[in-house]
Amino acid sequence: MRDVITVAHLTLLEARRRRIVLAGAVCALAFLTVFSVAVVFAYREMARDGTISFIERQGTLTAIMLVGFMAANFLSVIFAILLPVDTLSGEIDSGVVQTLASKPIDRAQIVLGKWAGHLLLALSYLLLLAAGILLVIRVVAGLAPAGVPRALPLLMLEITLSLTVAVAGGARFSTVTNAITAVGFYGVAFIGGFVEQIGGLAGVGSMRTIGILVSLVSPADSMWRLAAHYMEPEILRSTGMLALGASVPSPLMVWWAIGFTALTLLYAIRAFRRRAL
Amino acid sequence: MIIETRGLRKQFGTTVAVSDLSLQVREGEVFGFLGPNGAGKTTAIKMLLALVEPTAGTGRVLGAPLGDRAARARIGFLPEHFRFHDTLTATELLRFHGRLYGLRGGSLDARIDRLLTRVDLVDAADRPLRGYSKGMLQRAGLAQALLNDPRLVFLDEPTSGLDPLGRLLVRGIIDELRAGGATVFLNSHLLGEVEATCDRVAFVKRGRLVEERRLAAPTAVVDLEVRVGPVTATTLDGLSRFGTDVVQPRPDLIALRVESDAAVPAIVSWLVQQGVSIHAVQPRRQSLEDVFLDVIGDDERPG
């Protein structure tokens, strides 16, 4: 465990020195600035317009919050994929890992240390964005969405899964191949989610089935859809305004995502142990 | 034996990097591992360090099977083209690797200070590695290979990026390791360096050990050149009792190969008895480069 912490510490130090932390913080701040400006203007305009009821206004602001979460989730997934994309493959190519792996540590500890270090950064990024969104929506509109405590762990699971896929790919592929594979893996889930939603809206069973099958292969996006469902207030859900309830993933999908993440991490360890360095 | 392998083989797809390596390295010796480019030397070292899994064969390092973690705690390794995260300083690099060896606190700090002084990097200790020259990086790598006071050190081309002063420094460190009882496994193309530092060398060709030789031994083969007056064919034939490859390239020169310097007085005495006038005797020990070319052969030369 001590060696895992040592490697994780090196990973965090590297991220700080390579200004990854700074870049992440600046981008998060930029995102939150745009989001807060949009919420402030939307709120003021709706407050001035006497024809919009209180419930309509709160519904619209909740919808804006959900869009904000969708964007934050997307950015966090991309961050989680790109952050560790070269951590193993790059160090294998450059030979850096030879010095590391010749030390008296198990290769699993190298994988776990890098995974843990990057995961800490990626989850911090997600939580920073989520906290910013919630703060803005609370301060400007006085909204405190009830489903957030249930939704956030799901988003964290999605980030963990996406990051684990990128780490595992790095143990097997070159950096570019890994980036293409990891983004493609998320892209498939993303498209699968759309197909499922449209199938649900249009009542086309086969489309829903295809979407569900895609989610089984790549369960990342289903975590977002379940989280969004939890965050969507009942009143908004009944209007069908955001079309989030057209096809809600089964809660069993959460267990599958956890299992998928664990299996992928085990694969990463196995692949790295067998890899010629 | 501190290293012992039997039939070690590594195949990447259809490419055989090491075909059949059976090797023995004794404790406390400086062992040179020589061969042309692509002979499988680095792959062999990687198998001994468990960085690459052998396709076949067995091996033991420090008495333990290849890859044993306890054994690795007593091994130091400087890879060819040493590189590490270049945002770290040399001190941070050594602290990180020291922790992986299980070292902590004051003893680690003291060891880092001592090693930075030894590799002459004290002034640059707190600068990021990205600003280091190739030689400085190599010396930082050498320091990390010595952090654990290793019993066995693998040095893969340790002097390739170094200037003459740096090479002298590495040679001094190897001498210190030998004096301290450590075993050094040296892979280098610089045969002069190997000749100056190694006790024994092994030649690898196409992934197979083809020759082992003890260096600077009193019995080492000597090529002898004797400048003489007129010599008869019978005298020339008679010289074959003292050595091999007796030739007369010029009328005033005889060359032959003898087992050691010790044969010279007898040869001179015999030639004088035969009435041959001797103008000069020039013993020329076979250089490692000569041996290398003999062993590896023309077919391995580039181009």
Chai-1 contact restraints between the chains, C-beta under 6 A:
chainA,res_idxA,chainB,res_idxB,connection_type,confidence,min_distance_angstrom,max_distance_angstrom,comment,restraint_id
A,T6,B,R99,contact,1.0,0.0,6.0,A-B,restraint_1
A,L10,B,F96,contact,1.0,0.0,6.0,A-B,restraint_2
A,E14,B,H85,contact,1.0,0.0,6.0,A-B,restraint_3
A,R17,B,T87,contact,1.0,0.0,6.0,A-B,restraint_4
A,S94,B,R83,contact,1.0,0.0,6.0,A-B,restraint_5
A,G95,B,P79,contact,1.0,0.0,6.0,A-B,restraint_6
A,G95,B,H81,contact,1.0,0.0,6.0,A-B,restraint_7
A,G95,B,R83,contact,1.0,0.0,6.0,A-B,restraint_8
A,V96,B,R83,contact,1.0,0.0,6.0,A-B,restraint_9
A,V96,B,F84,contact,1.0,0.0,6.0,A-B,restraint_10
A,Q98,B,L51,contact,1.0,0.0,6.0,A-B,restraint_11
A,Q98,B,P79,contact,1.0,0.0,6.0,A-B,restraint_12
A,A101,B,L51,contact,1.0,0.0,6.0,A-B,restraint_13
A,S102,B,L49,contact,1.0,0.0,6.0,A-B,restraint_14
A,S102,B,F77,contact,1.0,0.0,6.0,A-B,restraint_15
A,K103,B,L100,contact,1.0,0.0,6.0,A-B,restraint_16
A,P104,B,R69,contact,1.0,0.0,6.0,A-B,restraint_17
A,P104,B,R72,contact,1.0,0.0,6.0,A-B,restraint_18
A,P104,B,A73,contact,1.0,0.0,6.0,A-B,restraint_19
A,I105,B,L100,contact,1.0,0.0,6.0,A-B,restraint_20
A,A276,B,V52,contact,1.0,0.0,6.0,A-B,restraint_21
A,L277,B,L51,contact,1.0,0.0,6.0,A-B,restraint_22
